[in-house]
Amino acid sequence: MTHRTDTPSQSGIARKMLTSNKRQWTENVTGRLIATVCAALLIIVVLSITYFIASKGLSTFFVNGISITEFLSQVKWDPEGEPAVYGVFPFILGSFLVTTLAALIAAPLGIGAAIFMIELYPNFGKKVLKPVIELLVGIPSVVYGYVGLTLLVPFIREQFDVLGFSLLAGGLVLALMILPTITSVAADAISAVPQDLRNASLALGATRWQTIWNVVLHSSLPGCLTAIVLGMARAFGEALAVQMVIGNTTKLPGSLLDPISTLTSGITLNMGNTIQGTPYNNALWSMALLLLLMSFVFIMILRIIGRKGLVNK
């Protein structure tokens, strides 16, 4: 009768395999734990910020007794009057007007620049245009505002014989700010269009411009729409640059050359003059809550565009 015994080399290999498996299990568990903690912290931070802003903003209606309808539709803003009036409609309208104007200016320029960079002159686009766009992204918003204040506002004042601080000035400054975002995202969407689609269109006798218009832009439409919405989301939440050039009046604008106010400018200009917990202060927090809700709306729009893009594919 013979007994089988493991050689020293076999025992060493088994110990190494056991040690390796144990190390892999430890690394796997540690990695999952770190990722879970990071995700949990992120969720907690977002929920905490949302709860804080919501609790402050809703105090205007449930603590101070201000009507939601009057708060949103009233055109007069006089928080220090007797009686105080908290109407944020001019701020809401100003935010939508300046954001829409900026998108109308920046969207065709950004998508056109993306087509130029990807479809027409890719070498020049990669070597020259792309670095310029990246440079524009890195410029602080206060610089955009200061340029608009020193160049754009005086130009509008001299050309149209008006104050200069206006909806037009704010729209132009914001358009310049969101132009790099729209261009970069649109360029990524256009470059993601399969080359086979272009070749098939050209093989069927379509011209280059017909291919770009009917094939490339059609296929990249969800991505281009995403670029525009991202640009509008940034424009809607911009405070400092737009505040420096729009005039910050609470009157409703009658034209592009009239001064306006936005939700962000109203908050930044008034928050330092209020006392915590007062109706005036809570009204500003309600304006911040409106900005937060608009952020959620932009996110939902982006998700809808993404789903429709997947369905079309």
C-alpha positions in Angstrom: 0.0 0.0 0.0 1.4 3.3 -1.0 0.7 6.8 0.2 0.7 9.8 -2.1 2.5 12.8 -0.7 2.7 16.3 -2.2 6.1 17.5 -3.2 7.4 20.8 -1.8 7.0 22.5 -5.2 3.3 21.5 -5.4 2.6 22.8 -1.9 4.3 26.1 -2.7 2.2 26.5 -5.8 -1.0 25.8 -3.9 -0.1 28.3 -1.2 0.7 30.9 -3.9 -2.7 30.3 -5.6 -4.5 30.6 -2.3 -2.7 33.8 -1.4 -3.4 35.2 -4.9 -7.1 34.4 -4.7 -7.3 35.9 -1.2 -5.6 39.1 -2.4 -7.9 39.4 -5.4 -10.9 38.9 -3.2 -9.7 41.6 -0.8 -9.0 44.0 -3.6 -12.4 43.3 -5.1 -14.2 43.9 -1.8 -12.1 47.0 -1.1 -12.8 48.5 -4.5 -16.5 47.8 -4.3 -16.6 49.3 -0.8 -14.7 52.5 -1.9 -17.0 52.9 -4.9 -20.1 52.4 -2.8 -19.0 54.9 -0.2 -18.2 57.5 -2.9 -21.6 57.0 -4.6 -23.4 57.2 -1.2 -21.6 60.4 -0.3 -22.5 61.9 -3.6 -26.1 61.0 -3.2 -26.2 62.3 0.3 -24.6 65.7 -0.7 -27.1 66.1 -3.6 -30.1 65.3 -1.4 -28.8 67.5 1.4 -28.4 70.5 -0.9 -31.8 69.9 -2.5 -33.4 69.6 1.0 -31.7 72.7 2.3 -32.7 74.8 -0.7 -36.3 73.4 -0.8 -36.8 74.0 2.9 -35.6 77.6 2.7 -37.5 78.3 -0.6 -40.8 76.8 0.6 -40.7 78.9 3.8 -41.8 81.8 1.7 -45.2 80.2 1.1 -45.7 78.0 4.2 -44.1 80.2 6.9 -44.4 83.8 5.6 -47.8 83.1 3.9 -47.0 84.5 0.5 -49.2 83.2 -2.3 -47.4 81.0 -4.8 -49.5 82.4 -7.6 -48.7 86.0 -6.7 -45.1 85.2 -6.2 -44.7 83.8 -9.7 -47.0 86.1 -11.6 -46.6 89.5 -9.8 -44.6 92.0 -11.9 -43.6 94.2 -9.0 -40.6 93.5 -6.8 -40.5 95.8 -3.7 -39.4 93.7 -0.7 -38.7 96.7 1.4 -41.9 98.5 0.7 -45.0 98.9 2.9 -46.5 96.5 2.3 -43.7 94.4 0.8 -44.3 92.9 -2.6 -42.4 89.8 -3.8 -43.1 89.4 -7.5 -40.4 87.4 -9.4 -42.0 87.3 -12.8 -39.6 89.9 -14.2 -36.6 87.8 -13.0 -38.1 84.6 -14.5 -38.9 86.3 -17.8 -35.4 87.9 -18.0 -33.8 84.5 -17.4 -35.7 82.9 -20.2 -35.3 85.7 -22.6 -31.5 86.1 -22.2 -31.1 82.3 -22.3 -33.2 81.9 -25.5 -31.4 84.8 -27.2 -28.0 83.3 -26.3 -29.1 79.9 -27.7 -30.4 81.4 -30.9 -27.1 83.1 -31.5 -24.7 80.4 -30.3 -26.5 77.3 -31.7 -26.0 78.0 -35.4 -22.5 79.3 -34.9 -21.5 76.3 -32.7 -23.0 73.7 -35.0 -21.5 75.4 -38.0 -18.1 75.5 -36.4 -18.4 71.8 -35.5 -19.2 71.0 -39.2 -16.3 73.1 -40.3 -14.0 71.3 -37.8 -15.1 67.8 -38.5 -16.4 67.6 -42.1 -14.7 70.4 -44.1 -11.2 71.0 -42.6 -10.5 68.4 -40.0 -6.7 69.1 -39.9 -7.2 72.8 -39.4 -10.0 72.1 -36.9 -7.8 69.8 -34.7 -4.7 71.9 -34.8 -6.2 75.4 -34.6 -9.9 75.6 -33.9 -10.1 73.0 -31.2 -7.3 74.6 -29.0 -9.1 78.0 -29.4 -12.4 76.4 -28.2 -10.6 74.8 -25.2 -9.1 78.2 -24.4 -12.6 79.8 -24.4 -13.8 77.2 -22.0 -11.1 78.0 -19.5 -11.8 81.8 -19.4 -13.5 82.8 -16.2 -17.0 84.2 -16.4 -15.9 87.5 -14.8 -13.6 88.1 -17.8 -16.5 87.6 -20.2 -18.5 90.1 -18.1 -15.7 92.6 -18.0 -15.2 92.4 -21.7 -18.9 92.9 -22.3 -18.9 95.8 -19.8 -16.0 97.7 -21.4 -16.6 96.9 -25.1 -20.1 95.7 -25.8 -22.1 98.0 -23.5 -20.4 101.2 -24.8 -20.8 100.0 -28.4 -24.6 99.4 -28.0 -24.9 102.8 -26.2 -23.2 104.7 -29.1 -24.9 102.8 -31.9 -28.5 102.8 -30.7 -28.4 105.9 -28.3 -29.6 103.8 -25.3 -28.2 103.0 -21.9 -26.2 100.1 -23.2 -27.0 97.7 -20.4 -29.6 95.5 -22.1 -31.0 92.1 -23.0 -29.0 92.2 -26.2 -25.7 92.7 -24.3 -26.6 89.8 -21.9 -27.5 87.6 -24.8 -24.3 88.3 -26.7 -22.1 87.7 -23.7 -23.9 84.5 -22.8 -23.7 83.3 -26.4 -20.0 83.7 -26.4 -19.8 81.8 -23.1 -21.9 78.8 -24.2 -20.4 78.7 -27.8 -17.5 76.4 -26.8 -19.9 74.0 -25.0 -22.2 73.7 -28.0 -19.3 73.4 -30.5 -17.5 70.7 -28.5 -20.5 68.5 -27.9 -21.8 69.0 -31.4 -18.4 68.1 -32.9 -18.4 64.9 -30.8 -21.9 64.0 -32.1 -20.9 64.7 -35.8 -17.7 62.7 -35.5 -19.7 59.8 -34.1 -21.7 59.4 -37.4 -20.4 56.3 -39.2 -18.3 57.0 -42.2 -20.2 54.3 -44.1 -23.3 56.6 -44.1 -21.3 59.3 -45.7 -19.8 57.0 -48.3 -23.3 55.5 -49.1 -24.8 59.0 -49.6 -21.9 60.0 -51.9 -22.2 56.7 -53.9 -25.9 57.4 -54.5 -24.9 60.7 -56.2 -25.5 63.2 -53.4 -23.2 66.2 -53.2 -21.0 66.8 -50.2 -23.3 69.5 -48.8 -26.4 67.3 -49.4 -24.6 64.5 -47.5 -23.8 66.9 -44.6 -27.3 68.3 -44.4 -29.4 65.2 -45.0 -27.2 62.5 -43.6 -24.6 63.8 -41.1 -26.8 66.4 -39.4 -29.8 64.2 -39.4 -27.9 61.3 -37.8 -26.2 63.6 -35.2 -29.4 65.6 -34.4 -29.9 64.1 -30.9 -26.3 65.0 -30.1 -26.6 68.5 -31.5 -29.8 69.1 -29.5 -28.0 67.9 -26.4 -25.3 70.4 -27.1 -27.9 73.2 -27.3 -29.6 72.2 -24.1 -26.3 71.9 -22.2 -25.5 75.4 -23.4 -28.9 76.8 -22.3 -28.5 75.1 -18.9 -25.2 76.9 -18.4 -26.6 80.2 -19.6 -29.6 80.0 -17.4 -27.5 79.5 -14.3 -24.8 82.1 -15.1 -24.7 84.9 -12.6 -21.6 87.2 -12.7 -21.0 87.8 -16.4 -24.7 88.5 -17.2 -25.1 90.6 -14.1 -22.4 93.0 -15.3 -24.1 93.9 -18.6 -28.0 93.6 -18.3 -28.7 96.6 -16.1 -30.5 94.7 -13.3 -33.8 96.5 -13.4 -37.0 94.8 -12.3 -39.1 96.3 -15.1 -40.4 94.2 -18.0 -38.3 94.8 -21.2 -40.0 96.2 -24.2 -37.2 95.5 -26.7 -33.8 93.9 -27.0 -32.2 97.2 -26.0 -34.0 97.5 -22.6 -32.3 96.5 -19.3 -33.5 93.4 -17.5 -32.9 91.2 -14.5 -32.5 87.5 -14.1 -33.0 85.0 -11.2 -29.3 84.7 -10.7 -28.5 88.4 -10.8 -31.4 89.1 -8.4 -30.1 86.6 -5.9 -26.5 87.8 -6.0 -27.4 91.5 -5.7 -29.9 91.1 -2.9 -28.8 88.2 -0.8 -26.1 90.2 1.1 -28.6 92.8 2.1 -31.1 90.5 3.8 -31.3 88.9 7.3 -31.5 85.2 7.6 -35.1 83.9 8.1 -36.9 87.1 7.0 -39.5 87.1 4.2 -37.0 89.0 2.0 -34.4 86.4 2.6 -36.8 83.5 2.1 -38.0 85.0 -1.2 -34.5 84.9 -2.5 -34.2 81.3 -1.5 -37.4 80.7 -3.4 -35.7 82.1 -6.5 -32.8 79.7 -5.9 -35.4 76.9 -5.7 -36.7 77.9 -9.1 -33.2 77.7 -10.5 -32.8 74.2 -9.0 -36.1 73.1 -10.5 -35.0 74.5 -13.9 -31.8 72.4 -13.6 -34.0 69.3 -13.1 -36.0 70.3 -16.2 -32.9 70.6 -18.3 -31.7 67.2 -17.0 -35.1 65.6 -17.9 -34.9 67.2 -21.4 -31.4 65.7 -21.9 -32.7 62.3 -20.9 -35.6 62.5 -23.3 -33.3 63.5 -26.1 -31.0 60.6 -25.3 -33.8 58.1 -25.3 -35.2 59.3 -28.6 -31.7 59.2 -30.0 -31.3 55.5 -29.0 -34.7 54.7 -30.4 -33.9 56.3 -33.8 -30.7 54.3 -33.9 
